[in-house]
Amino acid sequence: MPFSRRLVSKCSLPLTLASRHPAGRNTGLLVAGLSALLLSAAPVEANAPCGGDFKAFLDGVKAEAVADGVPAPVAEKALAQARLDKQVISRDRGQGVFRQTFLEFSDRSVSSARLKHGANNMAKFARVFERAEKDYGVPAPVITAFWGLETDFGAVQGDFNTFNALATLAHDCRRPQLFRPQLIAALHMIAHGDLDPATTTGAWAGEIGQVQMLPEDIIRYGVDGDGDGHVTLKTSSADAILTAANFIRALGWRKGEPWLMEVAVPAEMPWAETGLGREKTVDGWARLGVTARSGALPAATLPASLILPQGRKGPAFLVFPNFSIYLRWNQSFVYTTSAAYFATRLAGAPKLTPGAPETGLSVDEMKALQKKLAALGHDVGKVDGILGSGTRQAVQAEQSRLGLPADGWPTAALLGRL
């Protein structure tokens, strides 16, 4: 994506989208324990220096930052203030897991109050959103949905000292290759006047501002929306909106195309052909009896997948190429689908039809199912009681083998048959 404005002209930090949300963390009051978005390994040395004496570690960071263009007095003053934060390590080690169903999470997150607040913000910042769509091709409801889910429109941005959090995670030897570049990027931001090491706060994993972004992302995608010469995502909604738009376009957003649409499905259809990654054209799904719940289906030739978050008896959606951007923002299927649904509501879609999904499995039952699936040769990843993509695919495969409707939704009947 074209870079709107570099905060530091000499900054040549290697950056991939792996820096986006490096850990499941509480973004606002909603997204506790979401999975990390690690799209690729950070393009830095695998054995980044870490651990040991904290002062010696910071001396190494200073040398690297100065070599990368940070003025030595800036690096020295900022790093002299850095402190290890034990609470950050505690959060990193004790991340929760995300086990809510789609209907549970979407009902909570896409509330009437949040919809009203989102609509008010789209009206309040209409000119900024017009610029976002003109310059980056991303419509207001898409940006607003992320803004709302990440920080409740800036109300809950986190109260951890950002510089200390990044220094702590860079010093810790669990993922130094991810966080050391973020710490150096933060020093570039300090040099430019966009971060105060003493007062800037955010999420425990170092994300900053109303759309929760890490320093490298801010440096590459930051847009000065209010014209003050700085990108301040904490206090400037205009900066946050345009930076988010710039970032979303970088993820591959296709201008003028839909992202998700609620649909009705027939009582019987080839369920094994549903799920992410199994595409047909919109016309192909229509021939199988899939219809729009509201309005008309989009262009007949547009590729789409049919997703059933809670099986064939629950809500159903067609998702289009732009849906992949949501998955690149956050890998949690429930969060992703809720964010995309939220955006459709902000764009005028009616409330979804929940249907009557079959009762799902408890955590212990899900773990038992995962063990059985693994024993049958399926790769379900960690046995954690979470219905992730690997478990969904394995469930669908076993449903097909056993002659059950292969909708990817695990039930007690499937567990019993296995």
C-alpha positions, 0 to 999 in steps of 0.5 A: 500500500502507498505510504501516506506519511512517514513519521521518521524519514530515516526509519527503515524498520522491517515490517510485516502484518505480523505486528498486528495484535501480537497477543490475545488481549483485552481490547476494550471490554470485549475481546478478552483472550483473542488469538494472535494475528501472526500472518508471517514471521517478523523479518528480523533475526530469529535469535534477537537479543533478550533477557539478562541484565535489564540495563545491559539489554537497554544499552543494546537497544540504544545502540541498535536504535541510534544505528537506525537513525534515532538521535542518541540523546532521545534514545538515552533519555527514553531508555533511562526511564524504561522499567520492567512491568511484571503485570505485562508478563503476567498478562502475557502468560495468563491469556484467556481463551475465547469460547463464546459462540458467534451468537453470544459474542455478536449479541453482546458486541453489536448492541443497540447502544453501540450501533447508535454510537457508531452511527453518531460517529459516522455522522460526526466525522462524515468528512473524514470518512468521505476522505477515507473512502475517496483515498483508500476505498474503505467505507465508513461502516467497516472502519467504524465497526473495528473502531467500536470493537477495539476500544468502544470508539476510544473510550477504553484504550488500555492503561499500561505504560506503552514504552514499559510494556514494549521494553518488558516484552522485548526483554522477555525471551518468549517473542523478542523477535516481534517486540524488539523492533516495536521498541525501536519503532517506539523510539522513532515515534518519541523522536518525532514527538508522537509518543511520550515514554512517561505518559503514553498508555495503551494495551498490555501488549503495546498497542496504542490508540483508538484502533489499537495499533503497534508502533511499526504499523503506526509508522508505516500506515499513520495518516495525519488526519487533522493536519497538526503534523503528528499521528496521535491515535489516542486523541485524534479520531481523524488520525485513527479513522484515516490510519485504519483505512490506510491499514485496511487497504494494505490488507487487500481491501477491494473497493466497492465490493461487499464483505458479508451478507446474511442469507437463508439456506434450504433445509437440505443442500450439500453441507460439505461444500460450505465453510471458509475456503470452499468457494462458488460464485454467487450464482452457484450458491443461488442455484443451490437455494441460497437467498438473501435475507434482505435485498438482493444477492450481489453480482452473480460472478462474485466468488463467495463462501457460505459460512455457518457459524453455528451449523445449518440451523443457525445464522448463515452468511455468504462471505466475499473476498473482502471478508479475508481482510477481517481474518487478517485483522484478527484470526478469531472466527467469532470476532471476525464474523461479528466485526463483519456483521457489525459493519453490515448493520452500520451500513443499514442491514437488519438484525440477523435471524438467529434460527435455532442452532443445535446445542453445542458442546461444553469445554470438556466435551469439546476437548474430548471431541478434539482428542477423538479427532486427533486419534483419527488422524486429524490435525486439530492443533492444541486440545483446548476446547476451542472450536478453531478452524482445524477442529471445524474442518475435522468435524466436517470430515467426520460428519461426512464419513458418518453420513451426518449433515457436514455443516462443521458444527460439533454436537453431542450426537457427533461425539457419541458416534465417535 
